[in-house]
Amino acid sequence: MGFCAVLYAVGGIVFLVASDELLGGLNRLALAFGMSAAPLGDRFWLSLAGSMMMTIAACAWLVFRDPRANRAACLPIAVSKLVSSAAGVTFFFLEGRVFAYGVIALTDFPLFVATLWLYRRGAAPP
């Protein structure tokens, strides 16, 4: 799983900083194999974002079912919300104050704080 953790982390960084380049490279390969290219920013990223949301939903469900035993499942949620908040703020300023990017930060940062609070609360003795 250590290898997978590194692989997913590198993939996440590439998705954040070189998403168009990655999809552009995949599109060049598709065309070279006689296949159709995906539109930039289309369902490719929606598929990845949807899987991430389902993963953190599963983590939240585990914590809900048994907060003390499964409190570590809060950590992937916290990482997800922190990264999306940071990306939202970054893209908000880099892309000319796009409202939707600001909304990401305004919603996900409070969720990050709340998740950390729940994580810490789960460590307290009953």
N, C-alpha and C positions, 0 to 999 in steps of 0.2 A: 504494500500500500504506500510505502514511502516514495517509490518511483511514480506511482499514480498521483500522489500529492504534488510532486515537482512538475509532472506533466500538466496537470490541471492548472497549477499556478502560472506556468509559462504560457499556456493557452489563454488564460484569463488576461494576462498582460498584453499578449498579441491582440486579443479581441479589443482591448481598450485603446491601445495606441496605434494599431495598424489594421483596423477592421477593413477599410476600403482596399488596402493593399492585399490583404489576405484573400478577400473575395475576388479581387481583380486577378490574382494568381490562379485561383480555382477556375475562374472564367476562362482564362487563357488555356488551361489544361482541358477544360470542357470543349472548347472550340477545336483544339488540336486533335481531340478524339471524336470530332464530329457531333458533339452534343450541344445542347442549348446552354447559354450563359444565364446566370441569375441576375436580376436587376439589383443594383447596389442598394443596400438598406432594406431589402424586401424580406421575405419569409425566412431567409437563412438566419438572421439575427433574432427574429421572433421565435423560431424554434429553440434556439439556445436560451433565450430569456425565459421562455415558458418552462423549460426543463429546470432552470435554476429556481424559479418560483415554486414549482412543485416539490423540489428538494427541500427548500426551506419550510414549506408547508408541512412536509413530513417531519422535519426536525421539531417544528412547533408542536405538532400533535404528540410526538414522543414526550416532550417536556410537559405538556398538559396532562398526559396520562399518569406520569410519575415524576413530578418536578425534582425531587431529590436524586433519584436514581439516574435520571436522564438529563440532568442539568448541563452536562457537557454539550448536548445538542443545541444549546443556545449559542455556542461559539460560532458555528457556521452561519447562523442567522446574523449575528453581530458583524462578522466579516463582510457578509453580503451587503448589509445595510450601510456599513462604513464606506465600502468601495463605491457603491452606487451614489452615495452622498458626495463623495469626493469627485467622482466623475461628473455628476450633475453640476457642481459648482465650477469645476474646470471648464466644461463645455459651455456653461452659461456665459462665462467671461470670454472664452476663446472664440465663440461663434456669434458674438454680438448680442448678448443678453436675450437669448431665446427663452421665452417664458416656460416652455415645457421642461427644459433642463433645470431651471430654477425650482420648478415644482418637485422634481425628483429629490433635490436636496432638502426642500422644506418638508417633505413627507418622510423620507428615509432616515434623515438624521435623528429626528425624535424617536423613530422606531429603533435605531441603533442604541440610543441612550436607554430606552425602556427595556430593551433586551439585556443590556449589561446590568441594569438594576435587577431584573428578574434572575439573572445568573448569580449575582452576588447574594440575593435574597435566598436562593436555593441552598447556599452554603451555610446559612444560619441554622443553629440547632433548633429542633421543633419546640 
